Amino acid sequence: MKYISLLLLFTSLLFANIPDVVPISWLQKHYKDQKLVIIDVRDTDIYKRGHIKNAVSVPVFEKLFYGETMLIPPLSDLQKLFSHAGINEKSEILIYGGPNPIWSARFYWISKVLGADNVGILKVSYGNWGKNKLQITTEEFKPRPQNFIPNINNAYLKTKLDVLTSLKKAYIIDGRPPQFYVGEKSHAKRYGHISNAINLPGSLTYDTKGTDSSIKDFTTLKKIYKDLNKSRPIILYCEDGADAAMNFLVLKKLGYDASVYDGSWLEWGNDHHLPIEKGYKKN
């Protein structure tokens, strides 16, 4: 019996999932894993100047937003994108980017929506790994195409109607900077925030120093959301869905029932039939 328990423990460790937030030490240890797919979400020209060896270029602004309201791209486009990136149902997906981790979080959230649960983002921005050594190259990596089959998780994706019918039932969290939340700035026609929304900017989840960034430890992040009741669902939004995705990553890891409103403020703020407010709201 003891032997079987040890065997099960060894097997679980051998096939352990990638962490939601990946430390450099994990990448160094698992770099040569056959099922590991490394995704670089920075712009193509930046990727060409230098990237982690075997990283696939998937520029976030070009590939992961769709239309004027910057929605999630059509399913057929995403299926081709993931397949051409070398992703299949067995893949472990590691995402990294530049100074702001919210763009990596966008890929993370979309992966979760598509049913690719074995996914994580690098804890630090590109190049911010101190004395740790990683293989860097300027040579473009072209992976062997796979047949990625989406398994949509609708629980992670909310529409305008979902938000409208949940204004008094769920926490509505605005991940934008405070000046956008209170109504001083807006990229939509209207200024303010969704009625009953509270402001928890995505930027609270990471530290920045110059052009470097690092996602905070979960013991610290837990304090940011401590006033939220885990029995109550959470709908996240921001300007374009990236800051909301950053909040999504952290809240799911902490055990909250979180989802992202795809249209976010660019959709809600341009629809004059939907309720908005200005100023601060206490949670």
ROMIBA-698804 format. One record per residue (C-alpha): residue in one letter; x, y, z. Coordinates in nm, 3 decimals, m for minus. Example, Ala and Ser with C-alpha at 12.3 -4.5 7.8 and 13.67 -1.06 7.14 Angstrom:
{rest:a	px:1.230	py:m0.450	pz:0.780};
{rest:s	px:1.367	py:m0.106	pz:0.714};
//
This chain:
{rest:m	px:0.000	py:0.000	pz:0.000};
{rest:k	px:0.285	py:0.234	pz:0.089};
{rest:y	px:0.455	py:0.147	pz:m0.240};
{rest:i	px:0.139	py:0.232	pz:m0.436};
{rest:s	px:0.105	py:0.567	pz:m0.258};
{rest:l	px:0.465	py:0.657	pz:m0.339};
{rest:l	px:0.413	py:0.553	pz:m0.700};
{rest:l	px:0.104	py:0.771	pz:m0.731};
{rest:l	px:0.290	py:1.064	pz:m0.577};
{rest:f	px:0.580	py:1.019	pz:m0.819};
{rest:t	px:0.342	py:0.995	pz:m1.114};
{rest:s	px:0.158	py:1.313	pz:m1.010};
{rest:l	px:0.486	py:1.499	pz:m0.983};
{rest:l	px:0.606	py:1.363	pz:m1.317};
{rest:f	px:0.295	py:1.487	pz:m1.494};
{rest:a	px:0.237	py:1.796	pz:m1.280};
{rest:n	px:0.073	py:2.087	pz:m1.455};
{rest:i	px:0.259	py:2.403	pz:m1.534};
{rest:p	px:0.211	py:2.670	pz:m1.261};
{rest:d	px:m0.026	py:2.959	pz:m1.336};
{rest:v	px:0.265	py:3.193	pz:m1.266};
{rest:v	px:0.592	py:3.034	pz:m1.373};
{rest:p	px:0.922	py:3.111	pz:m1.197};
{rest:i	px:1.245	py:3.110	pz:m1.398};
{rest:s	px:1.359	py:2.804	pz:m1.203};
{rest:w	px:1.064	py:2.603	pz:m1.341};
{rest:l	px:1.145	py:2.704	pz:m1.698};
{rest:q	px:1.511	py:2.611	pz:m1.655};
{rest:k	px:1.409	py:2.267	pz:m1.526};
{rest:h	px:1.141	py:2.195	pz:m1.788};
{rest:y	px:1.285	py:2.379	pz:m2.088};
{rest:k	px:1.340	py:2.061	pz:m2.290};
{rest:d	px:1.003	py:1.902	pz:m2.211};
{rest:q	px:0.854	py:1.783	pz:m2.540};
{rest:k	px:0.507	py:1.904	pz:m2.451};
{rest:l	px:0.620	py:2.256	pz:m2.355};
{rest:v	px:0.518	py:2.531	pz:m2.598};
{rest:i	px:0.671	py:2.874	pz:m2.531};
{rest:i	px:0.473	py:3.174	pz:m2.657};
{rest:d	px:0.620	py:3.524	pz:m2.702};
{rest:v	px:0.338	py:3.782	pz:m2.718};
{rest:r	px:0.558	py:4.085	pz:m2.793};
{rest:d	px:0.548	py:4.265	pz:m3.128};
{rest:t	px:0.716	py:4.081	pz:m3.415};
{rest:d	px:0.998	py:4.333	pz:m3.460};
{rest:i	px:1.087	py:4.311	pz:m3.091};
{rest:y	px:1.078	py:3.930	pz:m3.106};
{rest:k	px:1.326	py:3.935	pz:m3.395};
{rest:r	px:1.578	py:4.133	pz:m3.189};
{rest:g	px:1.599	py:3.852	pz:m2.937};
{rest:h	px:1.376	py:3.593	pz:m2.771};
{rest:i	px:1.389	py:3.274	pz:m2.567};
{rest:k	px:1.506	py:2.990	pz:m2.788};
{rest:n	px:1.217	py:2.784	pz:m2.933};
{rest:a	px:0.964	py:3.056	pz:m2.844};
{rest:v	px:0.683	py:3.102	pz:m3.098};
{rest:s	px:0.595	py:3.458	pz:m3.195};
{rest:v	px:0.226	py:3.537	pz:m3.137};
{rest:p	px:0.202	py:3.919	pz:m3.125};
{rest:v	px:m0.088	py:3.998	pz:m2.895};
{rest:f	px:m0.216	py:4.315	pz:m3.066};
{rest:e	px:m0.215	py:4.151	pz:m3.408};
{rest:k	px:m0.354	py:3.809	pz:m3.317};
{rest:l	px:m0.556	py:3.826	pz:m2.995};
{rest:f	px:m0.794	py:4.120	pz:m3.048};
{rest:y	px:m1.073	py:4.149	pz:m3.301};
{rest:g	px:m1.269	py:4.448	pz:m3.431};
{rest:e	px:m1.307	py:4.802	pz:m3.298};
{rest:t	px:m1.418	py:4.684	pz:m2.955};
{rest:m	px:m1.119	py:4.445	pz:m2.941};
{rest:l	px:m1.320	py:4.130	pz:m2.878};
{rest:i	px:m1.185	py:3.777	pz:m2.859};
{rest:p	px:m1.113	py:3.664	pz:m3.220};
{rest:p	px:m1.344	py:3.419	pz:m3.402};
{rest:l	px:m1.308	py:3.057	pz:m3.297};
{rest:s	px:m1.187	py:2.947	pz:m3.641};
{rest:d	px:m0.905	py:3.204	pz:m3.627};
{rest:l	px:m0.802	py:3.096	pz:m3.280};
{rest:q	px:m0.805	py:2.728	pz:m3.375};
{rest:k	px:m0.567	py:2.800	pz:m3.664};
{rest:l	px:m0.351	py:3.023	pz:m3.447};
{rest:f	px:m0.309	py:2.763	pz:m3.173};
{rest:s	px:m0.255	py:2.481	pz:m3.421};
{rest:h	px:0.014	py:2.673	pz:m3.611};
{rest:a	px:0.180	py:2.761	pz:m3.280};
{rest:g	px:0.230	py:2.389	pz:m3.217};
{rest:i	px:m0.035	py:2.356	pz:m2.947};
{rest:n	px:m0.244	py:2.043	pz:m2.894};
{rest:e	px:m0.446	py:1.897	pz:m2.606};
{rest:k	px:m0.130	py:1.766	pz:m2.434};
{rest:s	px:0.069	py:2.089	pz:m2.452};
{rest:e	px:0.197	py:2.288	pz:m2.159};
{rest:i	px:0.178	py:2.653	pz:m2.267};
{rest:l	px:0.423	py:2.904	pz:m2.122};
{rest:i	px:0.358	py:3.267	pz:m2.213};
{rest:y	px:0.589	py:3.563	pz:m2.168};
{rest:g	px:0.602	py:3.922	pz:m2.286};
{rest:g	px:0.749	py:4.265	pz:m2.231};
{rest:p	px:0.722	py:4.513	pz:m1.943};
{rest:n	px:0.348	py:4.466	pz:m1.889};
{rest:p	px:0.223	py:4.112	pz:m1.802};
{rest:i	px:m0.138	py:4.193	pz:m1.891};
{rest:w	px:m0.070	py:4.101	pz:m2.255};
{rest:s	px:0.052	py:3.757	pz:m2.149};
{rest:a	px:m0.259	py:3.733	pz:m1.932};
{rest:r	px:m0.474	py:3.798	pz:m2.241};
{rest:f	px:m0.331	py:3.485	pz:m2.405};
{rest:y	px:m0.369	py:3.297	pz:m2.075};
{rest:w	px:m0.740	py:3.385	pz:m2.046};
{rest:i	px:m0.814	py:3.301	pz:m2.410};
{rest:s	px:m0.637	py:2.967	pz:m2.363};
{rest:k	px:m0.861	py:2.894	pz:m2.065};
{rest:v	px:m1.172	py:2.987	pz:m2.266};
{rest:l	px:m1.061	py:2.745	pz:m2.538};
{rest:g	px:m1.015	py:2.466	pz:m2.286};
{rest:a	px:m0.633	py:2.463	pz:m2.281};
{rest:d	px:m0.606	py:2.441	pz:m1.904};
{rest:n	px:m0.235	py:2.355	pz:m1.882};
{rest:v	px:m0.111	py:2.712	pz:m1.923};
{rest:g	px:0.094	py:2.964	pz:m1.726};
{rest:i	px:0.269	py:3.297	pz:m1.769};
{rest:l	px:0.628	py:3.376	pz:m1.681};
{rest:k	px:0.653	py:3.555	pz:m1.348};
{rest:v	px:0.895	py:3.816	pz:m1.486};
{rest:s	px:0.910	py:4.018	pz:m1.807};
{rest:y	px:1.153	py:3.928	pz:m2.086};
{rest:g	px:1.512	py:3.979	pz:m1.977};
{rest:n	px:1.425	py:4.034	pz:m1.611};
{rest:w	px:1.584	py:3.713	pz:m1.487};
{rest:g	px:1.894	py:3.850	pz:m1.318};
{rest:k	px:2.181	py:3.602	pz:m1.305};
{rest:n	px:1.963	py:3.313	pz:m1.421};
{rest:k	px:2.063	py:3.188	pz:m1.763};
{rest:l	px:1.825	py:3.119	pz:m2.052};
{rest:q	px:1.906	py:3.045	pz:m2.414};
{rest:i	px:1.841	py:3.356	pz:m2.624};
{rest:t	px:1.838	py:3.375	pz:m3.004};
{rest:t	px:1.732	py:3.601	pz:m3.293};
{rest:e	px:1.642	py:3.305	pz:m3.515};
{rest:e	px:1.268	py:3.265	pz:m3.574};
{rest:f	px:1.127	py:2.939	pz:m3.442};
{rest:k	px:0.873	py:2.758	pz:m3.658};
{rest:p	px:0.704	py:2.475	pz:m3.468};
{rest:r	px:0.550	py:2.165	pz:m3.619};
{rest:p	px:0.178	py:2.243	pz:m3.670};
{rest:q	px:m0.068	py:2.051	pz:m3.454};
{rest:n	px:m0.442	py:1.990	pz:m3.462};
{rest:f	px:m0.575	py:2.199	pz:m3.175};
{rest:i	px:m0.937	py:2.116	pz:m3.093};
{rest:p	px:m1.108	py:2.383	pz:m2.877};
{rest:n	px:m1.328	py:2.276	pz:m2.587};
{rest:i	px:m1.503	py:2.603	pz:m2.505};
{rest:n	px:m1.549	py:2.693	pz:m2.139};
{rest:n	px:m1.835	py:2.944	pz:m2.151};
{rest:a	px:m1.810	py:2.999	pz:m1.775};
{rest:y	px:m1.502	py:3.217	pz:m1.831};
{rest:l	px:m1.657	py:3.435	pz:m2.103};
{rest:k	px:m1.936	py:3.687	pz:m2.040};
{rest:t	px:m2.141	py:3.904	pz:m2.276};
{rest:k	px:m2.304	py:4.245	pz:m2.239};
{rest:l	px:m2.635	py:4.076	pz:m2.153};
{rest:d	px:m2.466	py:3.860	pz:m1.889};
{rest:v	px:m2.330	py:4.171	pz:m1.719};
{rest:l	px:m2.660	py:4.360	pz:m1.742};
{rest:t	px:m2.851	py:4.078	pz:m1.572};
{rest:s	px:m2.581	py:4.037	pz:m1.303};
{rest:l	px:m2.540	py:4.396	pz:m1.184};
{rest:k	px:m2.695	py:4.319	pz:m0.845};
{rest:k	px:m2.596	py:3.953	pz:m0.824};
{rest:a	px:m2.223	py:3.946	pz:m0.898};
{rest:y	px:m1.919	py:4.153	pz:m0.815};
{rest:i	px:m1.842	py:4.369	pz:m1.119};
{rest:i	px:m1.473	py:4.458	pz:m1.109};
{rest:d	px:m1.323	py:4.733	pz:m1.323};
{rest:g	px:m0.954	py:4.664	pz:m1.386};
{rest:r	px:m0.872	py:5.002	pz:m1.542};
{rest:p	px:m0.658	py:5.275	pz:m1.383};
{rest:p	px:m0.853	py:5.497	pz:m1.134};
{rest:q	px:m0.872	py:5.799	pz:m1.367};
{rest:f	px:m1.067	py:5.589	pz:m1.619};
{rest:y	px:m1.290	py:5.437	pz:m1.351};
{rest:v	px:m1.397	py:5.773	pz:m1.202};
{rest:g	px:m1.464	py:5.922	pz:m1.545};
{rest:e	px:m1.168	py:6.154	pz:m1.602};
{rest:k	px:m1.052	py:5.959	pz:m1.908};
{rest:s	px:m1.213	py:5.721	pz:m2.156};
{rest:h	px:m1.145	py:5.560	pz:m2.490};
{rest:a	px:m1.520	py:5.518	pz:m2.540};
{rest:k	px:m1.783	py:5.786	pz:m2.606};
{rest:r	px:m1.896	py:5.784	pz:m2.243};
{rest:y	px:m1.698	py:5.838	pz:m1.925};
{rest:g	px:m1.724	py:5.647	pz:m1.598};
{rest:h	px:m1.776	py:5.282	pz:m1.512};
{rest:i	px:m2.041	py:5.010	pz:m1.521};
{rest:s	px:m2.303	py:5.062	pz:m1.251};
{rest:n	px:m2.213	py:4.895	pz:m0.919};
{rest:a	px:m1.859	py:4.817	pz:m1.039};
{rest:i	px:m1.567	py:4.844	pz:m0.795};
{rest:n	px:m1.218	py:4.943	pz:m0.901};
{rest:l	px:m0.930	py:4.695	pz:m0.865};
{rest:p	px:m0.675	py:4.788	pz:m1.136};
{rest:g	px:m0.488	py:4.503	pz:m1.301};
{rest:s	px:m0.168	py:4.692	pz:m1.224};
{rest:l	px:m0.208	py:4.598	pz:m0.857};
{rest:t	px:m0.102	py:4.244	pz:m0.942};
{rest:y	px:0.257	py:4.317	pz:m1.045};
{rest:d	px:0.557	py:4.533	pz:m0.958};
{rest:t	px:0.746	py:4.744	pz:m1.211};
{rest:k	px:1.097	py:4.885	pz:m1.210};
{rest:g	px:1.196	py:5.072	pz:m1.522};
{rest:t	px:1.114	py:4.845	pz:m1.814};
{rest:d	px:1.106	py:4.532	pz:m1.595};
{rest:s	px:0.808	py:4.377	pz:m1.421};
{rest:s	px:0.739	py:4.087	pz:m1.188};
{rest:i	px:0.407	py:3.938	pz:m1.080};
{rest:k	px:0.356	py:3.960	pz:m0.705};
{rest:d	px:0.354	py:3.651	pz:m0.485};
{rest:f	px:0.009	py:3.504	pz:m0.421};
{rest:t	px:0.041	py:3.563	pz:m0.046};
{rest:t	px:0.055	py:3.935	pz:m0.127};
{rest:l	px:m0.209	py:3.917	pz:m0.398};
{rest:k	px:m0.452	py:3.747	pz:m0.162};
{rest:k	px:m0.469	py:4.066	pz:0.045};
{rest:i	px:m0.583	py:4.271	pz:m0.255};
{rest:y	px:m0.902	py:4.068	pz:m0.291};
{rest:k	px:m0.958	py:3.980	pz:0.076};
{rest:d	px:m1.289	py:4.172	pz:0.100};
{rest:l	px:m1.449	py:3.970	pz:m0.180};
{rest:n	px:m1.682	py:3.687	pz:m0.079};
{rest:k	px:m1.587	py:3.366	pz:m0.262};
{rest:s	px:m1.950	py:3.252	pz:m0.270};
{rest:r	px:m2.038	py:3.541	pz:m0.499};
{rest:p	px:m1.949	py:3.528	pz:m0.873};
{rest:i	px:m1.716	py:3.791	pz:m1.021};
{rest:i	px:m1.732	py:3.951	pz:m1.365};
{rest:l	px:m1.419	py:4.135	pz:m1.471};
{rest:y	px:m1.375	py:4.404	pz:m1.731};
{rest:c	px:m1.134	py:4.683	pz:m1.826};
{rest:e	px:m1.079	py:4.884	pz:m2.142};
{rest:d	px:m0.997	py:4.600	pz:m2.381};
{rest:g	px:m0.993	py:4.279	pz:m2.175};
{rest:a	px:m0.620	py:4.263	pz:m2.087};
{rest:d	px:m0.619	py:4.407	pz:m1.732};
{rest:a	px:m0.932	py:4.201	pz:m1.669};
{rest:a	px:m0.743	py:3.891	pz:m1.782};
{rest:m	px:m0.469	py:3.970	pz:m1.531};
{rest:n	px:m0.728	py:3.989	pz:m1.251};
{rest:f	px:m0.881	py:3.667	pz:m1.385};
{rest:l	px:m0.554	py:3.476	pz:m1.357};
{rest:v	px:m0.504	py:3.578	pz:m0.994};
{rest:l	px:m0.865	py:3.535	pz:m0.882};
{rest:k	px:m0.897	py:3.185	pz:m1.032};
{rest:k	px:m0.575	py:3.082	pz:m0.863};
{rest:l	px:m0.711	py:3.214	pz:m0.532};
{rest:g	px:m1.029	py:3.010	pz:m0.570};
{rest:y	px:m1.282	py:3.272	pz:m0.686};
{rest:d	px:m1.560	py:3.218	pz:m0.940};
{rest:a	px:m1.429	py:3.468	pz:m1.197};
{rest:s	px:m1.506	py:3.541	pz:m1.561};
{rest:v	px:m1.425	py:3.817	pz:m1.812};
{rest:y	px:m1.671	py:4.043	pz:m1.993};
{rest:d	px:m1.534	py:4.024	pz:m2.346};
{rest:g	px:m1.664	py:4.357	pz:m2.475};
{rest:s	px:m1.540	py:4.546	pz:m2.168};
{rest:w	px:m1.563	py:4.925	pz:m2.156};
{rest:l	px:m1.507	py:4.973	pz:m2.530};
{rest:e	px:m1.844	py:4.807	pz:m2.585};
{rest:w	px:m2.033	py:4.915	pz:m2.271};
{rest:g	px:m1.909	py:5.273	pz:m2.281};
{rest:n	px:m2.029	py:5.318	pz:m2.638};
{rest:d	px:m2.383	py:5.189	pz:m2.574};
{rest:h	px:m2.602	py:5.473	pz:m2.442};
{rest:h	px:m2.871	py:5.229	pz:m2.330};
{rest:l	px:m2.651	py:5.076	pz:m2.059};
{rest:p	px:m2.620	py:5.215	pz:m1.703};
{rest:i	px:m2.299	py:5.383	pz:m1.593};
{rest:e	px:m2.173	py:5.578	pz:m1.291};
{rest:k	px:m1.888	py:5.813	pz:m1.205};
{rest:g	px:m1.678	py:5.847	pz:m0.894};
{rest:y	px:m1.576	py:5.580	pz:m0.645};
{rest:k	px:m1.780	py:5.290	pz:m0.508};
{rest:k	px:m1.678	py:5.098	pz:m0.196};
{rest:n	px:m1.690	py:4.718	pz:m0.218};
//
